[in-house]
């Protein structure tokens, strides 16, 4: 099962001095979700923001807030982010020894439950959890920083799409890392239906709205 493709601008690449206005521009230009990268400086080498940022985003947009927790022990933070207004909470397979329980916890908080995997993690590591996830996020860069070079993992995306199709699982298949006008069509063809983009939107030559329009044309089916 695939969905109508969606585009999620990543605020990691935004200018925080006028984030509220930029989020309004994203919504008006046709963004579908807003992607929020939370990093703890331990699981990944960068430190970004916490639940207060999610709450601030929620005050200025009613778009779904797609919160990606690149943190150790994410189960200790889920309630705070859900309360702040997260629509979906995605945790890393690599940080969750009791992943099924963590997904249950997310759903009990009223949020969609996602699972992310790093570039080096095999698609087959997801096999047992696919029926329980609302979203699978494939990292196409090593997590931690925006603007990195795209790692071509289209074979892995095809593999995960085939696994989802085989069990008729309704989960979104999201990609994050190096998504651009050049790479988005390849990812779409491989089976992705949710696209996170940072620099390709917030640093587009024609501005945020121009970046969104350009990418939307590449993922329209």
N, C-alpha and C positions, 0 to 999 in steps of 0.2 A: 504494500500500500504506500503510495506516495501522495504528497500534498501539493497544492499550488505553491511554487517556490516563494520564499520570503527573504527579505534583505534586512539585516540587523547591523546598523552602524555601531561601531565599537567606540565608546567614549574614551578609551585609553589614548586615542589619537587626537582627541578634541583639545581646544584651547579652553582651559577651565575658567579663564577670566570672563568668558561670556557663554558658559555652558548652557544656561537656561534658554537664551536666545537661539543657540545652535540646535538644541533639542526641538524647539518649536519649528525651526527650519526643516529639520529631518522629518518631522511629522507632516508638515505641509507639502514636502517634496515627494512623499509616498513611501517613506520607510515603514516597514511592517513591525519590527521589534526594535528595542534598544538593548545593546549588549554591554554588560558591565563586568569588567575583568577585575576580580578581587585577588590580590597577591599578598602573601604574608612575609616574604623575605626569607622563608625557610624551604618550603617545597620548591619555590622558584626564587631566583636571585633578585627579584625586584619587589618593592613594597608600594602598594597603590592606596586603596581606600577601603572603608568599611561600610557598615549599614547606614551611617548618616548620609553617604553619597546616594545610596539607593532611595532613601527617604526624600532627599532633595530632588532627585530625578522624578520621583512620583508626583511631587507637587506641581511640576511644570508639563508633564505629559501623561496621557492616558494610554499610550502604547504599552504593550507587554514589555516588562523588564526581564531580560534574559540574563540571569546572574551566574557567572562562571567562577566557582570557588577554587582557585589555585592555592590551596592552603592545606596544611597538616591538620588532622583532627577536625574536619569540617562539621562533624556532628555537633560540636560545641557551639557553633555559630548559626546554625540553621534557623533557630527560632528568631534571632535578632533580625536576620535578613528577610524572613517571611513577614515579620511584623512591620518592617520598613516599607514593604510594598512589592517585593519580588514576585513576579508571575511564575517564573521557573527558577529552580536552583540546580545547578549542575556541579557534581563532585567528580573528582578524579578516581578512576579505578585504582590507580597506583597508591592512593592515600587511605583507602577504605578497606580494612580487613574484613569487615562485616557489611559488605555493600548492600545486600538485600535489605538488611535492617535499616541502613541509612536511607535507602529509597522509600521505605515504608514511613520513616520519620518525616521525610519531606512531604509526602502525600498527606500525612496526618495534619500537616500545617496548612494544607490547602493550596500547595504549589505543585507545579509540574516537576517531575523528578528526572534529571538528566545525568548521564554518565559520560565523562570525557576520557580519552586515551591519548597519551603522548605519541609522537611519531614512531618511536621504537617499540611500542606495545603492539602485539599481534592482534589482529581482528578476532581470532578464536578465543582470546581471553574474555570476550564479551558474551560468549555463547550461552552461558547459564543465566545471564542477567537480562538478555534482550526482551523476554516476555514481560518484564516488570518495569522497564524504562519508558518514559514518555519522549525522551530525546537521547540520541547518541551524538556526541561531539568528537569529531576527528581533528586533532591538531595537525596542521600542515606546516607548522614551524615548531621549534622547541619553545615551550611556554616561558614567559618571563618578560618579553619586551615586544613592543610593536615595531612594525617596519622591517621585519626580517625577510630574508629571501625564502620564497615558496619552495617547499619540499614536495615533489610530485609523488603523492600517495594515492593516485587514482586507482591502482589495482586493489588497494586495501578498501577504498570506498566501494568499489564494485563488489568486493567480497562481502562487506557488511550489508550492502543493499540486498544481495542474494540471500543472506542469512535472514534478514527481516522478512523478505518476500516468502521464504520457505515456511515460515510459521505465521504468516499473515499478521505480523506485528505492526501496530499503527505508529510506532515511534518516528519522530522527525530524525533525519540524518543531516547533521549540521557540520560545516567545515569552518575552521578559523585559522588564519595564517596565510598571508600573501595573496588573499583573494583580490583579484583585479579584473579589468575588462579582458585581459588575456587569459587568465586562469579560470574565471568563472564558467565559461562554456564547457571546459574540460571536466570540471567538477560536476556540473549539471548532467552531462552525458554519462558520467560514472554513477550517478544515482543520488547525489546530494540534493536536498530540497530546502535547506536553510543556509544562508551565506552571511558570515560575519566579515565586515570590512572596516578598516580603520583609515589608513592613509589614502586609500583609493577614494574615500569620500571626503574626509576632513581636509585633505591637502590637494584636492582636485583643482586643475587649472581654472575650471569654471565655477568654483565654489562648491559648497556642500550640496546644494540642490542639483548642480550639474553632475556631480559625482554619483548621486543617487539615481538620477535619470539614466546616466550611461550604464551603470551596473544593472539596473532593472531591465534594460533592453537585452542584456546578455543572459538573463535568467528567466525570461518570459518564454513559456512553452505554449 
